[in-house]
Every structure is written in structure tokens, then in C-alpha cells.
């Protein structure tokens, strides 16, 4: 972000995470603990109507969505401001490794929380109360790939710290055990090889919904009235029957009465 914006404001609920962040003169880091009020948070990160872009990468499913969306709507610029959220829920490495990874993903099912399932569901069930700009919408994220380079050591480290695996471990089940790691090592091949991989990601981008004024509603109602009047006028403009047609109609009716 800092390559594209003059000022980047980064927040985290975990102060220890912020201490590990890379320092940069155009990035300001702020601790936003759980007990911070919405007003305090808005003031801390720049004030009302101050942000051109808000992003949450691989994170929004952990948020208190009510607070996050309330703050986002307050600090986002009403004209031109955008909010983008995305998540990845699968990693494609190689034909040898991918089936082992799928088995691991399937084994996490009993240990997933509703929060985790928001990510596993590709954000299709995530509320997103913003107006679409054509890059996904609530219930319909856009799909894209995130390319990455990954070493075996980095991959195993990722698996051990993976949220579903950690949740299983809390319940006494070790999903990423030595046998599984051995399978990954064998499928990887050269342990020093850095592989080109990609993450299957899903994103939604939106803006502040446009607020319609009372005059807009009145104008819309007026247009509906005009449309109704036009339809009535069209019916009234239908061709009237000629005298000959009237005579034929009366004659036909008389014949039908006699038949009855």
C-alpha cells in the first residue's frame, strides 16, 4: 500500500504484532484494543471522512463486524472512498502435494468455528453492507489467484500455525503430526527448493451506499405516476370500432341469443 499512498494507517488488536511490524516513514501503527470505543477509534486513525481506501486481508472474519463496519462507514470518504476485503482458503503447490493438503483440509472440518467457516466459504456468507463497484458484492466475491514463492520450511511453519490445526490441538488432536510432515517432505522433493505456488483468493470491493434524498424519492414516485398515466393513455388511444363493426357485433349477439 505504501507504494501507492502517501499515508498508510495500520491497526491491530494485538500490540505484540505491531511491535514486529516493518517500520516505514509513511506508515503509522496504532493499537486498537477490544475495549476501545468507536469514537476513540475514529479519532485515532484519522477522523470522519478521511480514508480513500480501507483494506482487510485474511482478517475481517475475525473482526467484530458491527464495530468494524460502523467505523469504516465513518472514516471512509463519501466520494470515491473504497473498502476492499479478501481471503484465501486454498493453496495450489503441485500435483504431488495438493492431494495431501486436501486431506488435511478435510480433516479440519470437525474443529472449524463459525468464524473460520466464513473464510472456508470464500466470504460468500459474510455480510458486506456496501455498494458494489463491479468487483464482487455481498454473497458473490470475485475469484483471483495470489502468486507466491514458498519453501518447505515456510510451508511446514504455516501448517503448524494454521488456525484450524491450532484449534484441533487445543482439543487434544494433532493434525499436523510427524507422519503428515513426512508425507509432505517426500512429495516436496528437494527440501531446499523454493516453489512457485498460488493462493486461491476471494475479494469484495465496495463504497458507501448512496443516500437518496426525499426529493429523489418524490421524483421517483412522480415518474411512476407518469408511467401509469402513459399506460392509461395508450389504452384510451386504442382504435374505436366502426359503425359497420358495431352492426356486425349486434347481429352476432342476436344470433347467439336465439341459439341459446
Beta strands, then each sheet from edge to edge (+ up, - down):
strand 1: 8-12
strand 2: 27-31
strand 3: 53-57
strand 4: 82-92
strand 5: 131-132
strand 6: 142-150
strand 7: 195-207
sheet 1: 1+ 2+
sheet 2: 3+ 4+ 7- 5+
sheet 3: 3+ 4+ 7- 6+
end
